[in-house]
């Protein structure tokens, strides 16, 4: 078989007639899927466009929503912190009041303790003063005994026959006056020491300062004439310096020491001034 033969056979073949309405049916069948796909594409394209158009708005809304949530959480935290701060302030105020009350009570207790200490110190000082007064009272008793002994000696001396060249009554009166002068100086020394107990153990500088401690102002004058006052040689001296002369009688040359004792000067002892202080020195005789 060759090509010509095949062509002849095909030309002899009967012509096939298509059925009626084949073309419209085929066109309809073909157009319907195309139209549906185009509609679907259009709808999808329109939905995608709508979504793309609303993406910024949706993003902004999401941002606002997130910010609102964050702000709400922060506001809640701030409110919670404020509540805690108020609770802390109230607790701190209560603890501060308690601390102030405790400090006040402690200060009151401290003040009471200081007052008790002061009272105890005053009681100790009063006891010491009482003991000192008792000792000075004992000294007064010894002074009285010495005065009594001196009186007995004067009585014994009065019994001796007087010498013709001496005035017996004048000599006895002079001795009595000198003994009374010694007693006055001792009373002045006692008053000065009583005053020094409240002033740091320092003796007064004048008689007006210790006026309250003196029994009478007459003891500051020599009984010889009643107008010659005892001289204060060492005003303001400490009573612990017993070797310092505090007062002196210009008539009888009697002296009162810083420790409250009184002495009658004799030919073997002399009153001298060294380094601005008056003291007694014993003279050496060959």
Secondary structure, DSSP 8 states (H G I E B T S, - for coil): --HHHHHHHHHHS------TTHHHHHHHHHHHHHHHHHHHHHHHHHHHHHHHHHHHHHHHHHHHHHHHHHHHHHHHHHHHHHHHHHHHHHHHHHHHHHHHHHHHHHHHHHHHHHHHHHHHHHHHHHHHHHHHHHHHHHHHHHHHHHHHHHHHHHHHHHHS---TTS-HHHHHHHHHHHHHHHHHHHHHHHHHHHHHTTTTTB--SSTTTTTTT-S-GGGGB-TTTS--B-EESSTT-BTT-TTBEEEE-TTT-EEEETTS-EEE--TTEEEEEETTEEEEEE----
